[in-house]
Amino acid sequence: MADPTTTETVAAAAAPAPAAVRAKPAKTIDAGKQANRRIGVRLVIYTVATHAFAGFILLLFELGNRNK
């Protein structure tokens, strides 16, 4: 295994490694637990919350427009 602190040569960087040689990416570990699922759940929660807030703002604009 190559030293990660050294730089690769141009020839080695230009030729991609075969699929069989490539290593699988490491799982994200946070305090000894896999964090990948928690990140996905947090993404869904933030997306729903952002859309709900935007919908509330649009509702306020609609209600304000009716009073003209």
N, C-alpha and C positions, 0 to 999 in steps of 0.2 A: 504494500500500500504506500502511496506517495505521501511525502511530508506535506501537510496542508499549508504550511507557512511558506513554501516555495512557490514560485510562479511556473506555469506550464509553458512549454515552448509553443511557437506559432503552429508548427506542424501537428502537434498533439491536440491543440485546441481546435484546429480546423476539422479534424476527423472525429465525428461523433462515435461514441462507444456503442457496440452492438447491444441490442435490447437484453440479451442474456447476461451481459456483464454489468449493466446498470443496477445500482442498489435501489431498493425500495426506500421511499422517504420515511424518516422516523416519525413515530406517533408523537403528537404534542403532549407532553407530560407537565402537569401543574400540581405540585404538592403530592406527587406520587399517583395521581389519577389522570386518566386520559381526558384531555380538555376539548377534543374535537366535537363531541356531542354537545357539550355545554356551549360552545361557540355557536353552533347551529341553532340551538334553542334561543340563545340571546339574540341572534340575528332575526329570527321569526318574531320575537317579542318586540324588538325595536321597530321592525317594519310595520307591524300591526298598530303599534302606538303612534308612529309617525302618520300613518294614513288616517287614523281616528282623529288626531289633532288637526290635520289638514281638512278633514271633513267638517269638523266643528267650526273652523275658521270660515269655510265656504258657507256653512249654514248661517253664521252671523252676517255675512255679506248679503245673503238672500233675504234674511229677515229685515236687515237695514234698508235694502232696496225697496221693499214693499211699503214702507212707511213714507215714501216720497209723495 
